[in-house]
Amino acid sequence: MTSRGFTTDDLASLDCRQGAALLSQAELKQRLSALPGWEHTAGQLRKTFGFADYYRTIGFVNALAWMANRQDHHPDLSLHYNRVVVAWSTHDAGGVTLSDCICAAKTDKLAS
């Protein structure tokens, strides 16, 4: 962890927690600084991942599904031929929690 907050690697090394509380605007801004390309919109963290073809797109979705199941935290997905829009939010909390930031960082690791 840096003096400014979590890095992507720090977040990706954590596990999701049940019952996580909503992040304050300051906490969300700090976590987003460690998540390049992710945006906060409509109470979700959202990012589009591009791929060369459908086969690679589906490979990413399958890896993401495996990781989400292990974390017991599941994203909303919009699947297309060569891209996937991933949206993380904690429905029970009504918005973005630390668990969503953790899973966003893990999603980035899968895509890299």
TORSE-374073 format. One record per residue (C-alpha): residue in three letters; y, z, x. Coordinates in steps of 0.2 Angstrom, whole numbers, plus 5000, padded with zeros to 4 digits. Layout:
<sites>
AlaYZX ...
</sites>
This chain:
<sites>
Met500050005000 Thr501749965007 Ser503350075005 Arg503849954991 Gly502249964981 Phe500549884979 Thr500049724988 Thr498849604980 Asp497449664991 Asp497849844986 Leu497749804968 Ala496149694969 Ser495249844978 Leu495449954963 Asp494449964947 Cys495049964929 Arg495250124919 Gln494850144901 Gly496350214891 Ala497650154904 Ala499450184898 Leu500750044896 Leu501750014912 Ser503650054911 Gln504849904915 Ala505149974933 Glu503249994936 Leu502849824929 Lys504249744940 Gln503549824955 Arg501749774952 Leu502249594948 Ser503049584965 Ala501249594972 Leu500649454960 Pro501449294965 Gly501449164951 Trp501049284937 Glu502349304923 His502649434910 Thr502749354893 Ala502349404875 Gly501649574881 Gln500449484893 Leu500249444912 Arg499949254912 Lys499649124925 Thr498948944926 Phe497648904938 Gly497348714943 Phe495748634949 Ala495148464955 Asp493948434941 Tyr493048514926 Tyr491548574936 Arg492648684947 Thr493648744932 Ile492048804924 Gly491448884940 Phe493048984941 Val492849034922 Asn491149094925 Ala491649194940 Leu493049264930 Ala491949314916 Trp490749404928 Met492149504936 Ala492949544919 Asn491249604912 Arg491049714928 Gln492749784925 Asp492449804906 His494149724904 His494249544897 Pro495649414897 Asp496249284885 Leu495849114892 Ser496448934888 Leu495248814896 His495648634899 Tyr494848494910 Asn495648544926 Arg496648704923 Val496348874915 Val497748984908 Val497349164910 Ala498149304901 Trp497849494904 Ser498449624892 Thr497749794886 His497649774867 Asp497249954863 Ala498850004873 Gly499949864865 Gly500449774882 Val500249774900 Thr499449924910 Leu498849944928 Ser497149884923 Asp497949714919 Cys498849704936 Ile497149754944 Cys496249614935 Ala497649494939 Ala497449524957 Lys495549504956 Thr495849344947 Asp496949284962 Lys495549334974 Leu494249224964 Ala495449074964 Ser495749084983 
</sites>
